[in-house]
Amino acid sequence: MELTMLLPPHPNRSWRLARQMGITAAISKCAPELTGDAAPWQPGVLARVRDRFADAGMRLIGLEGDQFDLSRVKLGLPGADQDVARYCAMVEEAGRLGIGLICQNFMATGWNRTEAAAPGRGGAHVSRFRLADAGVLPDAVDRTVTAAAMWRNLAAFLTAVVPVAERAGVTIGLHPDDPPVPMLRNVARVLISAADLERACAIAPSPALGITFCQGTLAVAGEDLPALVARWGRLIRFIHVRDLRGTAEAFEETFPDEGITDMPALFRAYAAAGLDVPIRPDHAPSMEGDAPGSLPTPAQAMTAGYEPTGMVFTVGWMRGLMRATCLG
């Protein structure tokens, strides 16, 4: 497997730390509010980001998150068809540039936490979610969007996009909804279990469609992670490594050595399944010297849970497990 990191589209301290840790493959979010450039379906935008990474000694191998506003697509609003066409143009451009992975969620309200700087081990800061406290989060829409509607919207998106991705040589890894609760901020969340992700992949069966194995989300959803790896095998196209404790309705994130997941057993399962996919550290606690977390907005999306020192700890933990299980 290839160890990678989610890095912003412009050089910063995280870029330098990544190179110092020996990481040469990058995942990035290239939304205009982060690049300061045009939308990523426009010619030249992704190439400029790719070239910046190349100048720093890294390959841009994937995109993650909404690269532009997909709310019309996810909510089935007027203009969705236009946005799907733009997404397809972006996929084609990614394929042309050799950017072979897109980690895509279908969360109309994004990933959510009710607290971003809860006390963690030794004074670190961790994120926390309490469904009972979700009233602190604003409603995303002024009406209820049902699960049936979200499934229709997801089916329309995948039916249009997956054939384009297959022709372009790009793999889409669907990310489960975080947190995996049925309804949040007036909008249903439909990718909240292993069965849901399997149902989604069956909408447009293709070598270009698979799953982003987000350990933390699937763990609090109550899934048996090693068994799931054995069942899915190469349907897994990308792995996010993080840990937590609690349930889908009430959890807090942790360092990777203190949560509910048996990490050595899980990495042995990856090895047994023969997985050779990108793997990256996901949300990590903010440690001494890092800024405390903040609830994610588009402008903060690259920092909440991604402060550099916590990433360094997690990368070291992952390297040890990968070496011990012959994954890298």
Secondary structure, DSSP 8 states (H G I E B T S, - for coil): -EE-EEE-SS--HHHHHHHHTT--EEEE---HHHHSSS-TTSTTHHHHHHHHHHHTT-EEEEEES-SS--HHHHHT-TTHHHHHHHHHHHHHHHHHHT--EEEEE--TT----SEEEEE-GGG-EEEEEEGGGGGGS--SSSS-B-HHHHHHHHHHHHHHHHHHHHHHT-EEEEE--SS--SEETTEE----SHHHHHHHHTTS--TTEEEEEEHHHHHHTT--HHHHHHHHGGGEEEEEE-EEEEETTEEEEE-TTSSSS-HHHHHHHHHHTT---EEEE----B-TTS-------GGGTTTTT--HHHHHHHHHHHHHHHHHTT--
